[in-house]
Amino acid sequence: MKVSVKVPASSANLGPGFDCLGMALPIYNIITIEETVIPGTGVEINMLAGDEAFDEIAFDDIPKDENNIVYKAVEMLYNSIGQVPSELKITIQSQIPITRGLGSSSAVIVGGLMAANKLLGSPADEAALLAIATEVEGHPDNVAPAILGGVVLASQEEDGTVSYFKLDWPDDWDITVCIPDFQLPTEIARSVLPKEVPMQDAIYNAKHLAMLVQALNTKDEKLMRKALKDKLHQPYREKLVPGMKEIMDAFTHEDRVLGCVLSGAGPSMLIISHKYDVDKIKNVVTDIWEKQNIKVDVRSLKVEEQGAVVE
């Protein structure tokens, strides 16, 4: 039996929603799991590149054995029902750029879990899959929108369960995703974050996340412009992303640009606007990054309202 799952990319944090807020985007990975019939073959993992050919080199660094994050998630699911994985062939068709802040690891975790769950006869419900995916990934900001689609605010509780609710994204708020041609591994992006932050910075982010939720609920553009601010992660990661400050500064006073944020751990950036010239965004971003000898892929995207789908 063979099962394939199509999983969307995701952009986490959206400024103040550090480790708890994310949105699904229409770029996809397809994860296929097949139970093989030859005993003793173990796990076989194949990586297939999509359109982003510059990521093919990155595939060399991805484990092709039991240390692969997809297999670890699958093994955790099997163990949760008292089983161990049989011989499996796992194929990952990757269109989501790797280590760019677009949830590539979450997508393969979710895809592997959902495919394995289908193979097992669907013993795990949505809540269980979300809890396992969060445990593997470490936080729910990417895995929740990957599973559920849309914009999701999620929290991992002390008992391991994940509480979440979906937020409506206004149809006329445009999302421009700017993907540079260099990688920023999440572990490096997290290594620059302080273990403790000033109380006023924690309060600042709590206030701005509340503003963001209210801005989405009311489609309040003025409030959204205020909300998309952060003091917990972006200021520390700025030094890892050449041109980040210049890009943010370039759109600060543009009336129809609601905000510019780092996508996840970076280095990709999101520019949120309303009826603003996307070509102008592309020109500005391209010009700034070209001065840093960085090529960039700029895409105008809508929120992907559908999460992972078993094909």
Number of C-alpha atoms within 10 A of each C-alpha: 9 15 20 22 25 23 35 35 31 33 30 33 25 28 26 28 26 22 21 21 27 30 33 32 28 17 18 24 25 24 28 25 26 19 17 17 11 10 8 9 12 14 18 17 19 14 16 13 18 17 11 14 11 13 20 17 10 13 15 10 8 13 13 18 15 14 10 14 20 27 26 17 26 25 19 20 26 20 12 14 11 8 12 13 16 18 17 20 18 23 18 22 17 24 20 29 28 21 22 25 28 30 30 26 22 30 31 32 27 33 33 32 29 33 25 30 19 19 16 14 8 12 15 20 10 11 13 16 22 25 22 24 30 25 17 20 18 14 20 29 31 34 39 36 35 38 24 24 25 23 26 25 22 23 20 20 10 7 7 14 16 21 15 19 11 17 16 15 18 15 10 11 19 22 19 20 24 23 22 21 18 17 18 17 15 16 10 12 22 13 11 15 15 11 6 8 11 11 8 10 13 15 12 16 21 16 14 22 25 13 20 25 18 16 20 16 13 13 18 14 19 12 18 22 21 14 24 22 22 23 19 21 22 26 12 15 21 17 13 16 19 17 19 24 14 13 21 18 12 15 19 13 11 12 14 17 21 24 24 26 23 27 27 31 28 28 28 28 28 25 23 21 24 17 10 16 11 18 11 10 21 18 11 16 25 20 16 19 19 13 11 11 11 15 17 20 14 21 14 15 13 19 22 20 18 17 22 24 17 15 10
